[in-house]
Amino acid sequence: MADSRLDFLFCPRSLAVVGASPNPDKQGYRYASQLVSFRFRGNLYLVNPRGGDLFGCKVYRSLAEVPGEVDYVVSTIPASAVLGLIEECASKKVKVLQMYTAHLAETGQKEGKELQDQIVAAARAKGLRLLGPNCMGVYHPKVGLSFRYNFPRESGTAAFISQSAGHTAEVVHRAAARGVRFSKVVSYGNAADINETDLLVYLGEDDETRVIASYIEGVSDVPRFLEVLARATRAKPVIVLKVGRTEAGSRATTSHTGSLAGSHSLWQAALSQCGAVQVDSVEELIDLLVTFYFLPVARGATMGVIGAGGGGSILSADECESRGLRVPPLPADVVEEVKKLVGDEWVLVKNPVDTSVIFPAGWTHEELRRIFELIARNPLFDVLMADVGEWMPDIPEEIPRFHALLDTYLDVARTSGKPMAIIIRSGDYFEDWRWKLTMEGQARCTEAGFPVYPTIARAAQALSQFIRYHLRRSAEGQTL
Amino acid sequence: MADSRLDFLFCPRSLAVVGASPNPDKQGYRYASQLVSFRFRGNLYLVNPRGGDLFGCKVYRSLAEVPGEVDYVVSTIPASAVLGLIEECASKKVKVLQMYTAHLAETGQKEGKELQDQIVAAARAKGLRLLGPNCMGVYHPKVGLSFRYNFPRESGTAAFISQSAGHTAEVVHRAAARGVRFSKVVSYGNAADINETDLLVYLGEDDETRVIASYIEGVSDVPRFLEVLARATRAKPVIVLKVGRTEAGSRATTSHTGSLAGSHSLWQAALSQCGAVQVDSVEELIDLLVTFYFLPVARGATMGVIGAGGGGSILSADECESRGLRVPPLPADVVEEVKKLVGDEWVLVKNPVDTSVIFPAGWTHEELRRIFELIARNPLFDVLMADVGEWMPDIPEEIPRFHALLDTYLDVARTSGKPMAIIIRSGDYFEDWRWKLTMEGQARCTEAGFPVYPTIARAAQALSQFIRYHLRRSAEGQTL
């Protein structure tokens, strides 16, 4: 069972920013202005010994001056002042203290470690839960909690917990651009008190959350973590990016959050046994989040692929099969139907479908649609993959063709009810219309409920992990 | 020695498009209009039995009607008419016939294979070299030859040969957006006559070309190809994407260009022995092309890394070391200098440098620059890597900071003379200013002569291949 004080981490009735500042370069300014801009649903109090006004709010000179109880305190003050703050928190019945404050255990210096230990002990003695130190805190859009200006205002069903604040920014921004919205996101830094395990217990039981992603540098109680993880993965997919897999990486986790990375091969085996979806990079984590967010259950690993041109078709086949997915030839019943449709030219139609032969053969989008329908409907195929990338038009006049192709893919997949991954290569072009078209294409896919990927390899990698997860679940006799 | 007729493939004095069409949907229209738009430097002739005018040029009713000799003919007419065209070519002393014309061996049908064999035999009997069939042809910007509207008009020193036309479009567009310009690019399709080996001989000896990339589905004379490849890699880096590594991929090479892919493990061993730089995807091929295009020789595998935030630093360390690069702690002499610079706070400075500690510690870009300088100048470090990705500003007001960071990285690397890879994450955002800033950042890097990558993993992968190439060359006692 989750600690009920964590309810206050996500849904505080009142929140005080201690260290609120009128200087826009200071994090104490940013926290305050972000909470105002996100219309935080509880009472917001700003605290700074200098007093005054900020964003039309009174600035209290101390936490003690704040009227009434405070559930959640954000600290941006120096580490040396935190023990004093904890005393004040206790008299205000604060439930959670989130420390942006850093320069503690992660420095690797004796003084920093000792002070962090003292802070934790003092907080525990007062019944106060501590988030951080050295963290950005909580993004919970439903109640207007955020630590970045540009995170989406709307809620969704994805959760992300991370020891790195930079990664929370990257994951939320990038996944949001690909259609994902979040239930709860936590940057938890040094994990001195509230840690990955506490958060995993909470999010595993959280009805708002359907998929959990995590970025983990170190774990203090490994057996308990693995037990909690195994329980969470039975409830919903849990994606884990466990770093520190090399000597230099492991050294860097110590100086980042004071975490001990541990042996990577042992971690790999243990995570796999718990049913976690393991990834090696932030982009792979985002790809998996997007995949689980959008796709229905996969029943098997047999792929029907529409592979852009000839070269793209070959790469799709290679990228899928080298990851254990199957790209078989079209079955006899599909071939018979293709023959009825296009006569002698049936020889041009394969799996993957090379769409570059379609128009030179004199066929239209209608023939393409009917060919893809025959594949999508056939029970042999479990999962679809469509690559529109190489069709990126050469000149603006060809834009309608791009949209027509996308129409075909989206319509057919929607009707079939099967999971489909769509590949649209990145908009990193200097021409305004190309970038816009890329983003328009991506938006059309996500609005239609399909995940979109920037390369064939990333789509194949995400699908292979996604399918493996579902096959394992199904082998265990469980359904989502 | 290269066949001197291949000079006409790249530098024809005159070129005829047979099948030139006034219909913009036809490839015969596109070839003609692209050559006009690229200001092809030789005489351009358009041929179509219907005659008339197109783009202000007379359309001849047959090749025979064209006045004078023709070096290069592009055929967009049906396969069944090509044997007749070869007769006409012979009387016009045509040197090279490029067949966009397809529907031959790649259909897998007996008729197609036989007709392709007849075409090759007829061409050889007339002393005519054949490019294709089933290919887009040549992009040689210096003489105004192109098969896509939006390829760059300027020349460079990268060459690319590909059995896939789609990949040529993708590679040229994407590499161009990252600052690469091309000497010569060939889409060679079924390779019925002119093949990868002929082109590799030519480009290996070509003074305009400093790096060669290739996308290969199958090779007909493997021993000769390997001999030529080994020779070429002694002259310049040769990047090879050999596909058909799985059963489905290999089936797809057969239906794309009628190529036999062969055993992938044998290919891997053979390519490695020849000193080729092997890649598995188009994006990796582009990354390597960008890397070899921009970076000077790497002397070793020890990396000095500026790693954006804490999380980014750990991932940089993991991604580098898991690929055999070394990310050691800062050496004692650098640590001493850092102590002089920032006093007690020296504990915050590591390799990778976590730039997120810099500004909270009260330092400015000046301290950051001097820290990076100490690393860049130190003889321990062979190659630099800088990640600006997580600094992508949250609000437009933070744009100057992004540029200041980039200034620092570029200035320091330029002064040090060491190879540096820069990571700027993709511009796939819906906000106009974010996309523009990304592209501006990328352009600043490439204009300063540095390669830019969209992810840490891709930068580390490209650097590891690049460094391995140079270490091998240096072990062989060769210098570039």
Interface residues (C-beta under 8 A of the other chain):
Chain A: P24 D25 Q27 A102 T107 G108 Q109 R148 Y149 N150 S162 Q163 S164 A165 G166 H167 A169 E170 H173 R174 A177 Y215 E217 V243 G244 R245 T246 E247 A248 G249 R251 A252 T253 S255 H256 T257 D280 S281 V282 E283 G307 A308 G309 G310 G311 G312 S313 I314 L315 A317 D318 E319 C320 E321 S322 R326 V327 P328 P329 V347 L348 K350 N351 P352 D354 S356 F359 P360 G389 E390 M392 D394 I395 E397 R425 S426 G427 D428 Y429 F430 W435 T438 M439 Q442 A443 P454 T455 I456 A457
Chain B: P24 D25 Q27 A102 T107 G108 Q109 R148 Y149 N150 S162 Q163 S164 A165 G166 H167 A169 E170 H173 R174 A177 Y215 E217 V243 G244 R245 T246 E247 A248 G249 R251 A252 T253 S255 H256 T257 D280 S281 V282 E283 G307 A308 G309 G310 G311 G312 S313 I314 L315 A317 D318 E319 C320 E321 S322 R326 V327 P328 P329 V347 L348 K350 N351 P352 D354 S356 F359 P360 G389 E390 M392 D394 I395 E397 R425 S426 G427 D428 Y429 F430 W435 T438 M439 Q442 A443 P454 T455 I456 A457
